[in-house]
Amino acid sequence: MKDVNFNTKGVCARSISFQIDDESKIRGLSFNGGCNGNLKAISKLCEGQDASTIASILEGNTCGFKNTSCADQLAKAIKANL
C-alpha cells in the first residue's frame, strides 16, 4: 500500500490524501479544503476503483474559469504515484 499526500495547485482544496493498494485501487481518498459535499462524493465514487481508470476519467476536468479542478488535481496526483 502506498500513501499519497499531494499538495494541489490552482484549486480550493489545499491537498489530497489517499492510498493506492497492491492491486492499484484507490483507498481512503480525502480532500483538505474545497467544496465539501462534492469532494466527499468524489471520494465515495473513487473508493476501490482502479487508479488508472480514475485518472483517465478525471484528467482535464475544469472548474469555472480555472484551467484545472480538484478532480483534475486528483488525476495528476494519481499519475505521479503509479
N, CA and C atoms as a LAMMPS dump frame, in Angstrom:
ITEM: TIMESTEP
0
ITEM: NUMBER OF ATOMS
246
ITEM: BOX BOUNDS ff ff ff
-5.0000000000000000e+02 5.0000000000000000e+02
-5.0000000000000000e+02 5.0000000000000000e+02
-5.0000000000000000e+02 5.0000000000000000e+02
ITEM: ATOMS id mol type element x y z
1 1 1 N 0.869 -1.183 0
2 1 2 C 0 0 0
3 1 3 C 0.903 1.229 0
4 2 1 N 0.59 2.165 -0.889
5 2 2 C 1.363 3.4 -0.981
6 2 3 C 0.511 4.558 -0.494
7 3 1 N 1.034 5.321 0.47
8 3 2 C 0.358 6.527 0.962
9 3 3 C 0.742 7.708 0.094
10 4 1 N -0.252 8.487 -0.312
11 4 2 C -0.023 9.658 -1.152
12 4 3 C -0.586 10.892 -0.454
13 5 1 N 0.227 11.924 -0.342
14 5 2 C -0.191 13.242 0.138
15 5 3 C 0.247 14.235 -0.926
16 6 1 N -0.719 14.825 -1.613
17 6 2 C -0.447 15.671 -2.782
18 6 3 C -0.92 17.089 -2.503
19 7 1 N -0.006 18.046 -2.624
20 7 2 C -0.361 19.466 -2.485
21 7 3 C -0.871 19.97 -3.827
22 8 1 N -2.1 20.456 -3.82
23 8 2 C -2.743 20.894 -5.061
24 8 3 C -2.266 22.285 -5.475
25 9 1 N -2.551 22.613 -6.727
26 9 2 C -2.223 23.933 -7.278
27 9 3 C -3.42 24.449 -8.056
28 10 1 N -3.827 25.694 -7.777
29 10 2 C -4.852 26.353 -8.568
30 10 3 C -6.284 25.992 -8.234
31 11 1 N -6.508 25.309 -7.105
32 11 2 C -7.874 24.925 -6.708
33 11 3 C -8.107 25.271 -5.242
34 12 1 N -9.351 25.162 -4.816
35 12 2 C -9.714 25.495 -3.432
36 12 3 C -9.195 24.482 -2.425
37 13 1 N -9.218 23.193 -2.777
38 13 2 C -8.674 22.177 -1.875
39 13 3 C -7.163 22.39 -1.767
40 14 1 N -6.652 22.315 -0.556
41 14 2 C -5.219 22.543 -0.337
42 14 3 C -4.366 21.301 -0.581
43 15 1 N -4.95 20.137 -0.328
44 15 2 C -4.206 18.895 -0.521
45 15 3 C -5.176 17.727 -0.689
46 16 1 N -4.612 16.627 -1.178
47 16 2 C -5.365 15.396 -1.388
48 16 3 C -4.557 14.266 -0.768
49 17 1 N -5.23 13.402 -0.019
50 17 2 C -4.58 12.241 0.587
51 17 3 C -5.34 10.984 0.191
52 18 1 N -4.6 9.922 -0.099
53 18 2 C -5.198 8.632 -0.422
54 18 3 C -4.126 7.559 -0.404
55 19 1 N -4.564 6.324 -0.534
56 19 2 C -3.642 5.208 -0.679
57 19 3 C -3.924 4.52 -2.011
58 20 1 N -2.877 3.94 -2.572
59 20 2 C -3.006 3.061 -3.732
60 20 3 C -2.58 1.687 -3.237
61 21 1 N -3.53 0.726 -3.278
62 21 2 C -3.209 -0.598 -2.744
63 21 3 C -2.398 -1.415 -3.739
64 22 1 N -2.088 -2.653 -3.362
65 22 2 C -1.237 -3.516 -4.185
66 22 3 C -1.876 -3.923 -5.504
67 23 1 N -3.183 -3.714 -5.631
68 23 2 C -3.877 -4.007 -6.884
69 23 3 C -4.191 -2.727 -7.655
70 24 1 N -3.54 -1.621 -7.295
71 24 2 C -3.719 -0.3 -7.919
72 24 3 C -5.131 0.252 -7.759
73 25 1 N -5.744 -0.028 -6.63
74 25 2 C -7.066 0.505 -6.304
75 25 3 C -6.917 1.685 -5.348
76 26 1 N -7.805 2.667 -5.486
77 26 2 C -7.804 3.854 -4.62
78 26 3 C -8.483 3.509 -3.294
79 27 1 N -7.86 3.911 -2.2
80 27 2 C -8.403 3.685 -0.858
81 27 3 C -8.262 4.96 -0.031
82 28 1 N -9.254 5.237 0.809
83 28 2 C -9.17 6.308 1.799
84 28 3 C -8.957 7.704 1.246
85 29 1 N -9.554 8.018 0.116
86 29 2 C -9.382 9.327 -0.524
87 29 3 C -10.034 10.429 0.299
88 30 1 N -9.298 11.503 0.545
89 30 2 C -9.869 12.678 1.214
90 30 3 C -9.197 13.939 0.698
91 31 1 N -9.971 15.014 0.707
92 31 2 C -9.508 16.323 0.269
93 31 3 C -9.463 17.237 1.478
94 32 1 N -8.445 18.073 1.559
95 32 2 C -8.323 19.064 2.625
96 32 3 C -8.743 20.409 2.056
97 33 1 N -9.942 20.881 2.421
98 33 2 C -10.493 22.113 1.863
99 33 3 C -11.334 21.804 0.643
100 34 1 N -11.787 22.842 -0.02
101 34 2 C -12.581 22.679 -1.226
102 34 3 C -14.067 22.558 -0.948
103 35 1 N -14.817 22.16 -1.945
104 35 2 C -16.276 22.031 -1.862
105 35 3 C -16.623 20.726 -1.16
106 36 1 N -16.946 20.833 0.092
107 36 2 C -17.098 19.677 0.968
108 36 3 C -17.992 18.575 0.406
109 37 1 N -19.203 18.895 0.029
110 37 2 C -20.134 17.877 -0.456
111 37 3 C -19.671 17.209 -1.729
112 38 1 N -19.235 18 -2.695
113 38 2 C -18.773 17.445 -3.97
114 38 3 C -17.554 16.552 -3.783
115 39 1 N -16.629 16.976 -2.946
116 39 2 C -15.404 16.204 -2.781
117 39 3 C -15.633 14.942 -1.959
118 40 1 N -16.603 14.972 -1.045
119 40 2 C -16.98 13.737 -0.347
120 40 3 C -17.573 12.743 -1.345
121 41 1 N -18.383 13.245 -2.272
122 41 2 C -18.982 12.378 -3.289
123 41 3 C -17.913 11.767 -4.189
124 42 1 N -16.964 12.569 -4.64
125 42 2 C -15.869 12.052 -5.464
126 42 3 C -15.117 10.975 -4.701
127 43 1 N -14.852 11.216 -3.419
128 43 2 C -14.136 10.234 -2.597
129 43 3 C -14.889 8.913 -2.53
130 44 1 N -16.204 8.971 -2.345
131 44 2 C -17.008 7.746 -2.284
132 44 3 C -17.004 7.021 -3.628
133 45 1 N -17.129 7.773 -4.709
134 45 2 C -17.157 7.158 -6.036
135 45 3 C -15.818 6.508 -6.41
136 46 1 N -14.725 7.051 -5.913
137 46 2 C -13.4 6.541 -6.255
138 46 3 C -12.964 5.357 -5.394
139 47 1 N -13.564 5.184 -4.23
140 47 2 C -13.156 4.128 -3.305
141 47 3 C -13.204 2.753 -3.97
142 48 1 N -12.068 2.067 -3.964
143 48 2 C -11.967 0.721 -4.516
144 48 3 C -11.851 0.642 -6.024
145 49 1 N -11.827 1.786 -6.692
146 49 2 C -11.749 1.815 -8.156
147 49 3 C -10.288 1.797 -8.624
148 50 1 N -10.101 1.344 -9.84
149 50 2 C -8.764 1.287 -10.423
150 50 3 C -8.188 2.694 -10.59
151 51 1 N -6.988 2.902 -10.078
152 51 2 C -6.365 4.225 -10.078
153 51 3 C -6.185 4.781 -11.492
154 52 1 N -5.719 3.973 -12.414
155 52 2 C -5.506 4.446 -13.795
156 52 3 C -6.813 4.857 -14.456
157 53 1 N -7.853 4.103 -14.205
158 53 2 C -9.17 4.426 -14.77
159 53 3 C -9.675 5.748 -14.222
160 54 1 N -9.56 5.931 -12.908
161 54 2 C -9.991 7.189 -12.286
162 54 3 C -9.214 8.358 -12.877
163 55 1 N -7.898 8.212 -13.009
164 55 2 C -7.08 9.294 -13.565
165 55 3 C -7.509 9.641 -14.987
166 56 1 N -7.772 8.631 -15.8
167 56 2 C -8.146 8.917 -17.197
168 56 3 C -9.526 9.565 -17.296
169 57 1 N -10.439 9.222 -16.399
170 57 2 C -11.776 9.824 -16.417
171 57 3 C -11.723 11.284 -15.969
172 58 1 N -10.951 11.578 -14.92
173 58 2 C -10.963 12.906 -14.306
174 58 3 C -9.976 13.9 -14.915
175 59 1 N -8.982 13.404 -15.614
176 59 2 C -7.952 14.282 -16.189
177 59 3 C -8.567 15.304 -17.138
178 60 1 N -8.19 16.562 -16.959
179 60 2 C -8.645 17.629 -17.837
180 60 3 C -9.941 18.3 -17.414
181 61 1 N -10.568 17.795 -16.361
182 61 2 C -11.787 18.423 -15.849
183 61 3 C -11.444 19.817 -15.32
184 62 1 N -12.283 20.797 -15.618
185 62 2 C -12.025 22.163 -15.154
186 62 3 C -13.12 22.613 -14.199
187 63 1 N -12.83 23.689 -13.477
188 63 2 C -13.774 24.251 -12.512
189 63 3 C -13.926 25.743 -12.806
190 64 1 N -15.127 26.135 -13.237
191 64 2 C -15.37 27.546 -13.526
192 64 3 C -14.377 28.083 -14.55
193 65 1 N -13.737 29.184 -14.232
194 65 2 C -12.781 29.829 -15.139
195 65 3 C -11.373 29.261 -15.005
196 66 1 N -11.163 28.341 -14.085
197 66 2 C -9.832 27.762 -13.852
198 66 3 C -9.513 26.735 -14.923
199 67 1 N -8.23 26.529 -15.18
200 67 2 C -7.827 25.524 -16.165
201 67 3 C -7.587 24.158 -15.529
202 68 1 N -7.99 23.998 -14.266
203 68 2 C -7.878 22.74 -13.543
204 68 3 C -9.071 22.633 -12.598
205 69 1 N -9.129 21.583 -11.828
206 69 2 C -10.178 21.374 -10.82
207 69 3 C -9.618 20.425 -9.774
208 70 1 N -10.361 20.233 -8.708
209 70 2 C -9.931 19.265 -7.694
210 70 3 C -9.857 17.865 -8.305
211 71 1 N -10.8 17.537 -9.181
212 71 2 C -10.782 16.233 -9.85
213 71 3 C -9.551 16.096 -10.754
214 72 1 N -9.215 17.144 -11.495
215 72 2 C -8.032 17.137 -12.347
216 72 3 C -6.766 17.021 -11.497
217 73 1 N -6.74 17.69 -10.356
218 73 2 C -5.592 17.587 -9.456
219 73 3 C -5.459 16.165 -8.907
220 74 1 N -6.587 15.505 -8.641
221 74 2 C -6.551 14.106 -8.218
222 74 3 C -5.936 13.246 -9.319
223 75 1 N -6.337 13.478 -10.555
224 75 2 C -5.765 12.725 -11.681
225 75 3 C -4.257 12.934 -11.733
226 76 1 N -3.791 14.147 -11.54
227 76 2 C -2.348 14.436 -11.54
228 76 3 C -1.655 13.707 -10.393
229 77 1 N -2.275 13.696 -9.231
230 77 2 C -1.702 13.007 -8.059
231 77 3 C -1.587 11.512 -8.312
232 78 1 N -2.616 10.931 -8.91
233 78 2 C -2.587 9.5 -9.203
234 78 3 C -1.491 9.197 -10.202
235 79 1 N -1.451 9.949 -11.301
236 79 2 C -0.459 9.691 -12.352
237 79 3 C 0.975 9.825 -11.834
238 80 1 N 1.176 10.767 -10.905
239 80 2 C 2.518 10.969 -10.331
240 80 3 C 2.921 9.838 -9.391
241 81 1 N 1.959 9.001 -9.001
242 81 2 C 2.255 7.98 -7.999
243 81 3 C 1.965 6.558 -8.442
244 82 1 N 1.731 6.343 -9.72
245 82 2 C 1.564 4.971 -10.228
246 82 3 C 2.881 4.35 -10.593
